Amino acid sequence: MRFKDLSQLKRPEPLTITIGNLPQHILMAKYAKDKAFKISELVGVFFEKSFEWYGFTLANNDHPELIVDIGLPENDLNLQDHTHLGSQRIAEFQESLPEDVMINGWIHSHGALNYRHFSHTDEENHRTVLDFVAARTRKPLVKKEIVIRDLVLLEKDRFVEKDLGMGSVSLITDGPITEARIMETIFGSFCYSIVIGDEGWHHQEIHYRERGILSSHTTVMSQAAKIEFVDTGRSLSQDDISALSDEVKQKIKPHNDPPPELIERM
Ligand SMILES: [Zn+2]
């Protein structure tokens, strides 16, 4: 093949077609927000000194982008376990949930500290939670062309073994063709990360993962995100609060003599 001029050597941009989007800001039911701050308040009441707790943000399967509730796992404040949120722990909690409820992120408190951003340890936890929830928040985002150099087109029943030795990828079709484009689906997943403080502040990020189904090309990124509080018609009732009190008493176990590492993990 001869090129008429060098410009023909420039490869065209791969064809990319958007078919879906991941959330760019966080949707949270007012009920879930009130519950989160109520947990902090109850922790302060029961244990006098407020400290960190963590929980999971929950959504209904049919609307993964809306946080409708907060799930409180056992917070034993065991340094190893709490510092590094393990996937085993997340899986156990997911299993305890009704079938139509899913984890879409995590939330934790920095207590009375005015440390309004995520720590290095928090960053590690974001990744663990994202890895776990990725399968459930996954959706097709983009169809993207995989540009293949030396794509060889072969016809079913009409090629010989030697033909397979040619090119980098062989496409075998049931009829004669002269051109083919291969488009892979890029799937995207997300998880939410929220940190709150006793004074009523909150800071949050969305973490994303995108992966090509054929190329396995994976990108992970995150961004600070705005949060929109949504009135879902549910509010924190007195019954909710008393049930939550029992839950906090049962699930949150204070660490009375925290070693210095406990402070650092904030
Ligand atoms: Zn933290």
Boltz pocket constraint, residues with backbone or C-beta under 6 A from the ligand:
constraints:
  - pocket:
      binder: B
      contacts: [[A, 108], [A, 109], [A, 110], [A, 117], [A, 118], [A, 119], [A, 122], [A, 195], [A, 265], [A, 266]]
      max_distance: 6.0
